[in-house]
Amino acid sequence: MRKAVGVEISLDNPLKEPITFEVFINGEGLLGDTSFIVDPKKTGIYELIYSPLKTGKFSGTIGFLNEKVGEFWYDLTLTCDENPIINLELIECELGKVGKQIITLENPTSHEQTIDYRITNTTNFEVIPEKIVIGSYESA
């Protein structure tokens, strides 16, 4: 979960001219170019990225369409496992002093994300900054 993985799909061009495939992607967490060019008499490698945000097993499809060589469709089974729990180091400090711990959060999506959090002990703990906004494909 929240880690991108790539898969390579081979497409052959049997013609003596370059061809452009129109690419159709359907499935949550799938990313890739919407067109793909393959040189004459060559094999091209298209990279499809799966960057899931939800755990579970899902379906998806990817299709390649070109008027001269036809269309090719692939059914995809997309599986996302839960990330392991990350235990933070113990925060220790003297009475009346402040201890802190820096936590890095990643945003693997193409959209800016505002992070929600909950503190069960607001007397002794706080999150700084209060509003956490992470840009697309960035970390904070």
Secondary structure as the mmCIF struct_conf table of DSSP 4:
data_model
#
loop_
_struct_conf.conf_type_id
_struct_conf.id
_struct_conf.beg_label_comp_id
_struct_conf.beg_label_asym_id
_struct_conf.beg_label_seq_id
_struct_conf.end_label_comp_id
_struct_conf.end_label_asym_id
_struct_conf.end_label_seq_id
STRN STRN1 VAL A 5 ASP A 12
BEND BEND1 LEU A 15 GLU A 17
STRN STRN2 ILE A 19 ASN A 26
BEND BEND2 GLY A 27 GLY A 27
TURN_TY1_P TURN_TY1_P1 GLU A 28 GLY A 29
STRN STRN3 LEU A 30 LEU A 31
BEND BEND3 THR A 34 THR A 34
STRN STRN4 SER A 35 VAL A 38
TURN_TY1_P TURN_TY1_P2 PRO A 40 LYS A 41
STRN STRN5 THR A 43 TYR A 50
BEND BEND4 LEU A 53 LYS A 54
STRN STRN6 GLY A 56 ASN A 66
TURN_TY1_P TURN_TY1_P3 GLU A 67 VAL A 69
STRN STRN7 GLY A 70 CYS A 80
HELX_LH_PP_P HELX_LH_PP_P1 ASP A 81 ILE A 91
TURN_TY1_P TURN_TY1_P4 LEU A 95 GLY A 96
BEND BEND5 LYS A 97 LYS A 97
STRN STRN8 GLU A 106 GLU A 106
BEND BEND6 THR A 109 HIS A 111
STRN STRN9 GLN A 113 ILE A 115
HELX_LH_PP_P HELX_LH_PP_P2 ASP A 116 ASP A 116
BEND BEND7 THR A 120 THR A 120
TURN_TY1_P TURN_TY1_P5 THR A 122 ASN A 124
BEND BEND8 ILE A 128 LYS A 131
STRN STRN10 ILE A 132 ILE A 134
TURN_TY1_P TURN_TY1_P6 SER A 136 TYR A 137
STRN STRN11 SER A 139 SER A 139
#
